[in-house]
Amino acid sequence: MKFISLNTAAELICFLAALIFLYRDKSAAWRLFILYMLIVVSTETTAILTRRIIPNQHLYNAFLLAECGFVSYFLYNMFRPFGYTKKWLFAWWGIFAVVYLGELYYFRGGEYPHFVAFTVNIMSVAFVLGCLWFYYVKLVDEQYEPLMTSAQFWWVSGALFFYFGSTACNVFFDYLAEYDHASYYSSTRYVIYNILNIILYSLWTYSIVCRYRQRKLSRS
Amino acid sequence: MQVSPKEIISLIALTSFVFLIAPIFLIRYVLLYNRKKKKHEEEKKAMVKTLETELLRTQMEVQEQTLKTIAYDLHDNIGQLLSLTTITLSSIDLDDRSKAAEKIALIEDLTARSTKEVKALSRMLHSEELLSRGLFSAIEFELEWMKRSDRFRINFVKPTFESFNNDSGKETIMFRLFQEIINNIIQHSKATEIFVNLEQIDGTLKMDIRDNGVGFDVAETLQRKNGMGLHNIKKRAAIINGTAAIESRRGTGSSVSITVPY
């Protein structure tokens, strides 16, 4: 059983970086990042361990709740200084809950167990819009900020790469599941998600380091 | 024509690749724009610094000009009055009572004039304070001072309101521009009449200064080394987002119009 791949290594490095650099962070959203990365690593490990025994759709369906909850909350925290209130976050969580439960229990009730691919599509689109909106807000902001070392900017960039890049795979998720017959480790899906995950966690690790440096600089 | 699953999967892979490339360009654009924002901010800071430096220099020049005027006045006016007083005093013959009384009356008059001159000088020393009452009042005071010499006939037209909403930096630079132009007229124009006109046109203040002197070739003067004064006028007007139009021809006098937004 192969535990360490490029993908899992990237996740593990990101988790360790979060643990080392963020545990003293003042922001709840950044500290929550440690917990989220722990969930990511645990989910991935559990999936590797159990995939030959039981289907892991349930596991990833459950993980989706953590993913949506964390990424949405994190994005909301970035928009908060620009005057966006909590109602946006709750409205989005409401929409997500309706789509998620709808797909899980009604629309695909016949093919149980199944992965909530449509919900993932909706979530990805929402996050891409969130990331693009963040860029827009930064562009119109009169205050100059050095983006090359901005933790928020690289966090959003990582998310944008992942959610935008996975659009095609998400849209054709069912098709790929049916026709992408090569062994999973050489399948198109696997290669694409591997690349996306490596980009995502590399940029997030960099953003964690930037955040740590920002905190150190602001203290000195 | 039926498309095979392999082809569709290749298409999905290609689309994913394109979707992966797009954010790279997007991030690059955002970073580029941000760099321009930084450059713009630096330019803005440099402009503010230039304005501050120029303002400081202008304030010093206004003070210097005031001191020069005072020095001339002490030498040419008060100095003369006091010398005359000394001579008159030393020529008093106490035995000749009627002449002595006449001379004492003259000394009294000379002393009164000296006191008046000293008071005027004292007001002049507070030129910055004068500027705090407004640009128009400062210009008016300066022109009143010039009128005393009887060398020029002065026509001054000003609006009824005070200008610039407490932008003292702008007022100081405008006042210094006025002083520089007037100095040029005094030194080079051989004019007998000066026209100063201040007016408000569509959110701008226009200061028009004309004279009936000998005039000069503007283009030629701007090219020469001694054209620095004219360049300075243009540069200073530009610093407060204004413009300076200099018009003159030999034998027909000259005119300088400063237009600044306020």
Interface residues (C-beta under 8 A of the other chain):
Chain A: L132 Y135 K138 L139 Y144 E145 P146 L147 M148 F153 S157 L160 F161 F164 G165 S166 T167 A168 C169 F172 Y175 L176 Y179 D180 T188 V191 I192 I195 L196 I199
Chain B: P5 I8 I9 I12 A13 T15 S16 F19 L20 A22 P23 L26 I27 V30 L31 Y33 N34 K37 K38 E41
